[in-house]
Amino acid sequence: MKRLFSDCWIATCDDAGTEHESGWLLVEDGVIAALGSGTEPEADERVDLSGTVVTPGLVNTHHHLYQTLTRARAQQADLFSWLRELYPVWSRIDAEAEYAAARTGLAELALSGCTTVFDHHYVFPRGREGIVEAEVQAAQELGVRIVASRGSMDLGESDGGLPPDELVEEIDAVLAETQRLAAELHEPGPGARVQIAVAPCSPFSVTKRLMTESATLARQLGLVLHTHLAETVEEEAYCMELYGCTPVEYLTDLDWLGPDVWCAHCVHLSVDDTADFAASKTGVGHCPTSNLRLGAGVAPVREYLDAGIRVGLGVDGSASNERGDLLYEVKQALLVARGRGGPAAMTAREALRIGTRGGAAVLGRDDIGSLEPDKRADFAAWRTDALELSGAEDAVAGLVFSAPHRVDRLVVEGHDVVRDGSLVNADEDEIARDQRAQARRFAA
């Protein structure tokens, strides 16, 4: 079946930055068959998108869906204090709570124009099964793509780590469970709806052996690698004390830099670190709102882009952001770049590209992230007739500068996930009710 989406301003985010101010998009079997302006091709269905600007679906490169259960805690804490307060609360997580949390987080993201979500889950209390499967189920029901990680922690408080001992796991169990999930859930190749990543939590919660063996397993299975890195200045001091080197030197020693790796935050990379990331083709998941909320600082993203580093955006967990809105992160990325480097440091279109094409590159996907023939039909349509956009002749810049916005229509693989600003495959009110019921279990 051919669906024609017509009469819209299309920002393709392709290499040339092509835009069609009065354009159309032809979709067949979940793939973009053609796009352009002028004479429209024949189709089985015509969808009128007049009064909208269409962008590629946004790609979230770092999140913790379970944290929707614990918003607005540790309100004035730095990262390490925040973690120490929340780890005991998170130790209560189970598959039922994870399903409710994931539905909430994924629904928020979808309504903000996000079509692909990477979730970094690393909290696996002993005896609780089905946690990753629960979030995958939620994504499949809502209709978005998910890259679900089998995260891990094995360095507990008694051994000098941050997490409580009851949340650490045995290395062999982590690796076996990672292999099982990859065999059962991971979809390789273009158009994958569910993928698995290998993602030990961080240098201060994981041993060298688990980091090394995780990387070996991921490369054997053809999976991507992810971890937190250089989020705070305290982390560098911690690594120096524990390992005698900086966080990036630590990853280098463990063979944890490369084109199959991206790291969240990277707020505090030195000039030499930046060169190492660029040379190794290691990516960065930039989380501006979370970094500001925890007072961690602002990543020098302009310098990363100029060095040729792959950069995508992440909302991070809803306990350090409180809002799972990826379009808002596009705006935040623009603003913090200008806060560091002045008004010419980043354009609205560059910020949008980081949130779309950049995120796809970080996840190792070349089938999404831009609107081009033969790429998957993942896109967002945004109304331009809202009050906050009135008077903006440049619809693309206006969209970014005045964010956040609720998406009007979200399409994944050619199928509607959001229509007229509402979820197609789920009831928003029911998701919120279930979420509130589960969140009460985690109340202090």
C-alpha positions as CSV (number, residue, x, y, z in Angstrom):
1,M,0.0,0.0,0.0
2,K,1.2,3.5,-0.9
3,R,0.5,6.3,1.5
4,L,1.2,9.9,0.3
5,F,1.7,12.5,3.0
6,S,1.3,15.9,1.3
7,D,1.3,19.6,1.6
8,C,3.9,20.0,4.4
9,W,7.2,21.7,5.0
10,I,9.8,18.8,5.0
11,A,13.1,19.1,6.7
12,T,14.9,16.0,5.5
13,C,18.2,16.2,7.6
14,D,20.0,14.7,4.6
15,D,23.6,15.5,3.9
16,A,22.7,18.5,1.8
17,G,20.2,19.8,4.4
18,T,17.4,19.6,1.8
19,E,14.0,21.1,2.6
20,H,10.7,21.2,0.7
21,E,8.6,24.1,1.9
22,S,5.5,22.6,0.1
23,G,6.4,19.0,-0.1
24,W,5.1,15.4,-0.1
25,L,6.4,12.1,1.1
26,L,5.5,8.8,-0.5
27,V,5.6,5.7,1.7
28,E,5.4,2.1,0.6
29,D,5.8,-1.0,2.8
30,G,7.2,1.0,5.7
31,V,9.9,2.6,3.5
32,I,10.2,6.1,1.9
33,A,9.7,5.5,-1.8
34,A,10.1,9.1,-2.9
35,L,9.8,12.7,-1.6
36,G,9.9,16.1,-3.1
37,S,7.7,19.0,-4.1
38,G,5.5,19.9,-7.1
39,T,3.4,17.2,-8.8
40,E,2.3,14.5,-6.4
41,P,2.6,10.8,-7.4
42,E,-0.3,8.4,-7.3
43,A,-1.0,6.6,-4.0
44,D,-3.6,4.4,-2.4
45,E,-4.2,6.9,0.4
46,R,-3.5,10.6,0.6
47,V,-2.9,12.1,4.1
48,D,-3.2,15.9,4.2
49,L,-0.5,17.4,6.4
50,S,-1.1,21.0,5.5
51,G,0.0,23.4,8.3
52,T,2.7,21.2,9.6
53,V,6.5,20.9,9.4
54,V,7.8,17.3,9.0
55,T,11.1,16.2,10.5
56,P,12.7,12.8,10.8
57,G,11.6,10.9,13.9
58,L,13.8,11.9,16.9
59,V,16.3,9.4,18.2
60,N,16.9,9.1,21.9
61,T,20.4,7.8,22.7
62,H,20.3,7.6,26.5
63,H,17.4,7.0,28.9
64,H,16.5,5.1,32.1
65,L,12.8,4.3,31.7
66,Y,12.4,2.9,35.1
67,Q,13.1,6.3,36.7
68,T,9.7,7.6,35.7
69,L,8.6,6.0,39.0
70,T,10.8,8.3,41.1
71,R,10.6,11.8,39.8
72,A,11.6,14.9,41.8
73,R,13.7,13.1,44.4
74,A,17.1,14.3,45.7
75,Q,16.3,17.7,44.4
76,Q,19.5,19.5,45.3
77,A,21.9,16.6,45.2
78,D,25.0,16.1,43.0
79,L,25.3,12.9,41.0
80,F,26.9,10.6,43.7
81,S,24.5,11.9,46.5
82,W,21.6,11.5,44.1
83,L,22.6,7.9,43.4
84,R,23.1,7.0,47.0
85,E,19.6,8.2,47.9
86,L,17.9,6.5,45.0
87,Y,19.6,3.1,44.7
88,P,17.8,1.7,47.7
89,V,14.5,2.8,46.2
90,W,15.3,1.4,42.8
91,S,16.1,-2.0,44.4
92,R,12.3,-2.6,44.6
93,I,11.9,-2.7,40.8
94,D,10.2,-5.7,39.2
95,A,8.8,-6.5,35.8
96,E,5.3,-5.2,36.7
97,A,6.7,-1.8,37.7
98,E,9.1,-1.7,34.8
99,Y,6.2,-2.2,32.3
100,A,4.3,0.7,33.8
101,A,7.4,2.9,33.9
102,A,8.4,2.0,30.4
103,R,4.9,2.7,29.0
104,T,5.0,6.1,30.6
105,G,8.4,7.0,29.4
106,L,7.9,5.7,25.9
107,A,4.5,7.5,25.6
108,E,6.1,10.7,26.7
109,L,8.9,10.3,24.2
110,A,6.5,9.4,21.4
111,L,4.4,12.5,22.1
112,S,7.6,14.6,21.8
113,G,8.3,13.2,18.3
114,C,10.6,10.4,19.2
115,T,10.5,7.2,17.1
116,T,13.6,5.3,18.4
117,V,14.5,4.9,22.1
118,F,17.7,3.5,23.6
119,D,17.1,2.5,27.2
120,H,20.0,1.9,29.6
121,H,18.7,-0.5,32.2
122,Y,21.2,-1.7,34.8
123,V,19.1,-2.4,37.9
124,F,18.4,-6.1,38.3
125,P,17.5,-7.1,41.8
126,R,18.1,-10.7,42.6
127,G,15.2,-13.0,41.7
128,R,13.4,-10.5,39.6
129,E,12.9,-11.8,36.0
130,G,11.4,-10.3,32.9
131,I,12.5,-6.7,33.3
132,V,14.0,-6.2,29.8
133,E,11.1,-8.2,28.3
134,A,8.6,-5.8,30.0
135,E,10.0,-2.7,28.5
136,V,10.3,-4.4,25.1
137,Q,6.6,-5.3,25.4
138,A,5.7,-1.7,26.2
139,A,7.6,-0.5,23.1
140,Q,5.9,-3.0,20.8
141,E,2.5,-2.1,22.1
142,L,3.0,1.6,21.6
143,G,4.7,1.1,18.2
144,V,8.1,2.7,18.7
145,R,11.5,1.2,18.0
146,I,13.6,0.3,21.1
147,V,17.2,-0.5,21.7
148,A,17.1,-2.2,25.1
149,S,20.3,-2.7,27.0
150,R,21.3,-5.5,29.3
151,G,23.1,-3.2,31.8
152,S,25.0,-4.4,34.8
153,M,26.7,-3.6,38.1
154,D,29.1,-5.8,40.0
155,L,31.1,-3.3,42.1
156,G,29.1,-2.8,45.3
157,E,29.7,-0.6,48.3
158,S,31.7,-3.2,50.2
159,D,34.2,-3.2,47.4
160,G,34.5,0.5,46.9
161,G,31.6,1.0,44.4
162,L,28.5,3.2,44.7
163,P,25.6,0.7,44.4
164,P,24.4,-1.2,47.5
165,D,25.6,-4.8,47.6
166,E,22.1,-6.2,47.1
167,L,22.1,-4.7,43.6
168,V,25.3,-6.2,42.2
169,E,25.4,-9.3,40.1
170,E,27.8,-12.2,39.4
171,I,29.7,-11.6,36.2
172,D,28.9,-15.0,34.6
173,A,25.2,-14.5,35.3
174,V,25.3,-11.1,33.6
175,L,27.0,-12.4,30.5
176,A,24.7,-15.5,30.3
177,E,21.6,-13.3,30.5
178,T,23.0,-10.9,28.0
179,Q,23.5,-13.7,25.5
180,R,20.0,-15.1,26.1
181,L,18.3,-11.7,25.5
182,A,20.4,-11.2,22.4
183,A,19.4,-14.6,21.0
184,E,15.7,-14.1,21.8
185,L,15.1,-10.4,21.1
186,H,17.8,-8.8,19.0
187,E,16.9,-8.0,15.3
188,P,19.8,-7.3,13.0
189,G,19.7,-5.3,9.8
190,P,17.7,-2.4,8.4
191,G,14.2,-1.9,9.9
192,A,14.9,-3.5,13.2
193,R,12.2,-2.7,15.7
194,V,13.9,-4.3,18.8
195,Q,17.6,-4.5,19.4
196,I,19.8,-5.3,22.4
197,A,22.9,-3.4,23.5
198,V,25.5,-4.3,26.1
199,A,25.8,-1.6,28.7
200,P,27.7,-1.9,32.0
201,C,26.6,1.0,34.1
202,S,29.7,3.1,34.8
203,P,33.4,3.0,35.9
204,F,32.3,3.5,39.6
205,S,29.8,0.5,39.6
206,V,31.5,-2.1,37.4
207,T,34.7,-4.0,37.7
208,K,37.4,-4.1,35.1
209,R,36.7,-7.8,34.4
210,L,33.0,-7.2,33.7
211,M,33.9,-4.2,31.4
212,T,36.4,-6.3,29.5
213,E,34.2,-9.4,29.2
214,S,31.2,-7.4,28.2
215,A,33.1,-5.8,25.4
216,T,34.3,-9.2,24.2
217,L,30.8,-10.7,24.3
218,A,29.3,-7.7,22.5
219,R,31.8,-7.9,19.7
220,Q,31.2,-11.6,19.3
221,L,27.5,-11.1,19.0
222,G,27.7,-8.0,16.9
223,L,26.0,-5.7,19.5
224,V,26.8,-2.1,20.3
225,L,28.4,-1.0,23.6
226,H,27.4,1.8,26.0
227,T,28.3,3.2,29.4
228,H,28.2,6.4,31.4
229,L,31.4,8.4,31.3
230,A,32.9,11.7,32.5
231,E,29.6,13.0,33.8
232,T,31.1,14.9,36.8
233,V,34.4,16.1,38.1
234,E,34.0,13.7,41.0
235,E,34.0,10.8,38.6
236,E,37.5,11.7,37.4
237,A,38.8,12.0,41.0
238,Y,37.1,8.6,41.7
239,C,38.8,6.9,38.7
240,M,42.2,8.4,39.6
241,E,41.9,7.1,43.2
242,L,40.6,3.7,42.2
243,Y,42.4,3.0,38.9
244,G,45.2,5.6,38.8
245,C,44.0,7.1,35.5
246,T,41.3,9.3,34.0
247,P,38.0,7.9,32.8
248,V,39.0,8.0,29.1
249,E,42.4,6.4,29.9
250,Y,40.5,3.7,31.8
251,L,38.3,2.9,28.8
252,T,41.3,3.0,26.5
253,D,43.1,0.4,28.6
254,L,40.0,-1.8,28.5
255,D,39.6,-1.6,24.6
256,W,36.4,0.3,25.2
257,L,36.8,2.9,22.5
258,G,35.6,2.3,19.0
259,P,32.9,2.8,16.3
260,D,30.7,0.3,18.2
261,V,30.8,2.4,21.4
262,W,29.1,5.5,22.6
263,C,29.2,7.0,26.1
264,A,26.5,9.1,27.9
265,H,27.2,12.6,29.1
266,C,31.0,13.2,28.4
267,V,30.7,16.6,30.1
268,H,34.3,16.6,31.2
269,L,36.5,15.4,28.3
270,S,39.8,17.1,27.9
271,V,41.3,18.2,24.5
272,D,43.3,14.9,24.4
273,D,40.1,12.9,25.3
274,T,38.2,14.6,22.5
275,A,41.0,13.7,20.1
276,D,40.9,10.0,21.3
277,F,37.1,9.9,20.8
278,A,37.4,11.3,17.3
279,A,40.3,9.0,16.3
280,S,38.5,5.9,17.6
281,K,35.1,7.0,16.2
282,T,33.5,6.7,19.7
283,G,30.1,8.4,20.0
284,V,28.6,10.7,22.7
285,G,25.0,10.7,24.1
286,H,24.5,14.4,25.1
287,C,22.0,14.9,27.9
288,P,21.9,18.7,28.5
289,T,18.9,18.9,30.8
290,S,20.0,16.2,33.2
291,N,23.5,17.6,33.3
292,L,22.1,21.0,34.3
293,R,19.6,19.5,36.8
294,L,22.4,17.7,38.7
295,G,24.8,20.7,38.4
296,A,27.3,18.5,36.5
297,G,28.2,21.1,33.9
298,V,27.8,21.4,30.1
299,A,29.4,19.2,27.6
300,P,31.5,21.0,24.9
301,V,29.4,19.6,22.1
302,R,30.5,22.2,19.5
303,E,34.1,21.0,19.9
304,Y,32.9,17.4,19.6
305,L,31.1,18.1,16.4
306,D,34.0,20.1,15.0
307,A,36.3,17.1,15.8
308,G,34.0,14.8,13.8
309,I,32.6,12.9,16.8
310,R,29.2,11.3,16.5
311,V,26.8,13.1,18.8
312,G,23.2,12.3,19.6
313,L,20.8,13.5,22.3
314,G,19.3,11.8,25.4
315,V,16.7,12.9,27.8
316,D,18.4,10.7,30.5
317,G,16.3,9.2,33.3
318,S,13.1,10.9,34.5
319,A,14.6,11.1,38.0
320,S,17.3,13.5,36.7
321,N,15.2,15.3,34.1
322,E,11.6,14.8,35.1
323,R,10.4,15.3,31.5
324,G,10.9,12.7,28.8
325,D,10.7,15.3,25.9
326,L,13.3,14.8,23.2
327,L,12.3,17.9,21.2
328,Y,13.0,19.9,24.4
329,E,16.5,18.4,24.5
330,V,17.0,19.6,20.9
331,K,16.3,23.2,22.2
332,Q,18.4,22.6,25.3
333,A,21.3,21.5,23.2
334,L,21.0,24.6,21.1
335,L,20.9,26.9,24.2
336,V,23.7,25.3,26.1
337,A,26.0,25.4,23.1
338,R,25.3,29.1,22.8
339,G,25.8,29.5,26.5
340,R,29.3,28.1,26.1
341,G,30.2,29.5,22.8
342,G,28.0,32.5,21.9
343,P,25.1,32.9,19.5
344,A,26.9,31.5,16.5
345,A,27.9,28.2,18.3
346,M,25.0,26.2,17.0
347,T,22.0,26.8,14.6
348,A,18.5,25.4,15.1
349,R,19.0,23.1,12.2
350,E,22.3,21.7,13.6
351,A,20.5,21.0,16.9
352,L,17.7,19.2,15.1
353,R,20.2,17.2,13.1
354,I,21.9,16.0,16.4
355,G,18.5,14.9,17.6
356,T,17.7,12.9,14.4
357,R,20.6,12.0,12.1
358,G,23.1,12.3,14.9
359,G,21.2,9.9,17.2
360,A,20.9,7.4,14.4
361,A,24.6,7.5,13.8
362,V,25.4,7.0,17.5
363,L,23.2,3.9,17.6
364,G,24.9,2.6,14.4
365,R,21.8,2.9,12.3
366,D,21.9,4.2,8.7
367,D,18.2,3.2,8.0
368,I,16.7,6.0,10.1
369,G,17.5,9.6,11.1
370,S,16.8,11.4,7.8
371,L,14.1,11.5,5.2
372,E,15.5,10.0,2.1
373,P,14.4,7.3,-0.4
374,D,14.9,3.7,0.8
375,K,15.1,4.8,4.5
376,R,12.5,3.7,6.9
377,A,9.4,5.9,7.1
378,D,9.9,7.3,10.6
379,F,8.9,10.9,10.9
380,A,7.1,13.5,13.0
381,A,4.6,16.1,11.8
382,W,4.3,19.3,14.0
383,R,1.5,21.9,13.8
384,T,2.8,25.3,12.8
385,D,-0.5,27.2,13.6
386,A,-0.1,27.1,17.4
387,L,0.2,30.3,19.3
388,E,3.9,29.9,20.1
389,L,4.7,29.5,16.4
390,S,2.6,32.4,15.1
391,G,4.9,34.9,13.3
392,A,7.7,32.4,12.7
393,E,8.3,32.5,8.9
394,D,11.0,29.9,9.3
395,A,9.0,27.0,10.5
396,V,11.9,24.7,11.2
397,A,13.8,27.3,13.4
398,G,10.5,28.3,15.0
399,L,9.8,24.7,16.0
400,V,13.2,24.4,17.7
401,F,13.4,27.8,19.3
402,S,9.8,27.6,20.8
403,A,10.0,23.9,22.0
404,P,8.6,21.9,23.7
405,H,5.6,20.9,21.5
406,R,3.3,17.9,21.4
407,V,3.7,16.2,18.1
408,D,0.6,16.2,15.9
409,R,1.4,12.9,14.0
410,L,4.1,10.4,14.6
411,V,4.8,7.7,12.0
412,V,7.0,4.6,12.5
413,E,7.7,2.3,9.6
414,G,4.8,3.9,7.8
415,H,2.3,3.3,10.6
416,D,0.7,6.0,12.8
417,V,1.8,5.9,16.4
418,V,0.4,9.4,17.3
419,R,-2.5,11.0,15.4
420,D,-4.0,14.4,16.1
421,G,-1.8,14.7,19.1
422,S,-3.0,11.4,20.8
423,L,-1.5,8.0,21.0
424,V,-3.0,5.6,18.5
425,N,-2.2,2.2,20.2
426,A,-2.7,3.1,23.9
427,D,-4.8,5.3,26.2
428,E,-2.7,8.1,27.8
429,D,-5.0,8.3,30.8
430,E,-4.9,4.6,31.5
431,I,-1.1,4.6,31.2
432,A,-0.9,7.5,33.7
433,R,-3.3,5.7,36.2
434,D,-1.2,2.5,36.1
435,Q,2.0,4.6,36.5
436,R,0.7,6.4,39.6
437,A,-0.4,3.1,41.1
438,Q,3.1,1.6,40.6
439,A,4.9,4.7,41.7
440,R,3.1,4.6,45.1
441,R,5.0,1.4,45.8
442,F,8.2,3.4,45.5
443,A,7.1,6.3,47.8
444,A,9.6,7.1,50.6
